[in-house]
Amino acid sequence: MHRLQSESSRKVEERQKQVAELNTVLAKTQTHLKEAKSSLEEKIQVETELSARVGELQTERHDVQEKLKNKEQQLKTMQQQITEQDVKIAKQINTCEESEQIGRASCRERV
């Protein structure tokens, strides 16, 4: 009978040792899971912030493109006005030169 009690005690101790080992593994696993969850939450937060920043930059880019488009249109209009003025001045100079050739007074001062 003593031998049975000894055998039972040994089995109980082995089981307790196994349970202790499993509890240690479980605790480590839970710690790793908490760390992984924390890391994931941090990555999600960073991704959210980056996505927001990308949205801001896309809006800024669109605004800058619109301003550039407007400036290009203004420049085109100004270039067209300058060309029209150049043509007008060239015609006036040509008219003056023709007038001078037929003997009229100089009109360069008016141009």
Secondary structure, DSSP 8 states (H G I E B T S, - for coil): -HHHHHHHHHHHHHHHHHHHHHHHHHHHHHHHHHHHHHHHHHHHHHHHHHHHHHHHHHHHHHHHHHHHHHHHHHHHHHHHHHHHHHHHHHHHHHHHHHHHHTT----TTT-
